[in-house]
């Protein structure tokens, strides 16, 4: 059977719970950004803050993080061709937006 699951039972449930938790966290950050006008991800030294003209970049980062986390919900289909294409697209978008956010914060500081 094409795309048969190699991950079963507790591991599958754990991965799906992690994916759902990350999606909920992204929605929470997006709501806080909507109400306050600032998206702050992380704490202490390893954080970045998106505000004002860079707020759209913060929303794009949250969107790409949620899209990548959605793949965890469908991890049992990881052998399919569609999953591999989507994983490449979403993973690439996530790395590009993360790099852009980091560079934007380095310039702003």
JORAWO-V232148 format. One record per helix or strand of 3 or more residues. SS is the DSSP state (h for helix, s for strand). FROM is the first residue (numbers start at 1). LEN is the number of residues. If there is no record, write none. Layout:
ss={SS SS}
from={FROM FROM}
len={LEN LEN}
//
This chain:
ss={h s s h h h}
from={9 38 48 52 75 81}
len={28 4 4 22 3 28}
//
